[in-house]
């Protein structure tokens, strides 16, 4: 089973947001790769789903 990789970013307002690897918008600072939503949440990221955008 393949894990869903998330990309941890910080936007211009300083908010930490994790996007699916194919959903990262331009204009954000990439900080790190995360390997599951639980890890992202533990590190303080809000998770944005491609389908929501």
N, C-alpha and C positions, 0 to 999 in steps of 0.2 A: 504494500500500500504506500502510495506517495504522500508525503506530508505537504500541506499547503504552506508554502513559504510566504511570510509577511515581511514587508519592508518598513522598518521603523523610520519615521521622518519627523521633522520639526517644521511647522509652517511659519510664515512671517510674523504671526502673533505669538509664537513661542509654544504653541500647543503641540504635544506629542501625539501623532496619529500613525497607526499601522495600516498599510494598504496591501492588498494582494499584489504579487509581483507584476501583474499586467495592468494594474490600475493606478500606478503612481503618477500624480499630476505633475506638470512642470512647475517650477518656482518653489519647490520645497527642498529642504536640506535632508539628504539621506544620512541616517545615523548608523543603522545596523540592520542585519537580517535576523529575523525571528522565525522560529520553527513551529510555533503553534499559538493559537489565541490566548491560551492560559499564560504562556511565557510573556506575551505582549502585555497582558493585563497586569501581571506581577511587576513589570517594569514601568507601569504608569501610562501605557499607550491606550488611546481610544481607537477602536477598530472600525474602519470604514470599508464597507462591502461595495464591490463594483456595481451590483444590481441596484443599490440605493442611489447612486450618483446619477 
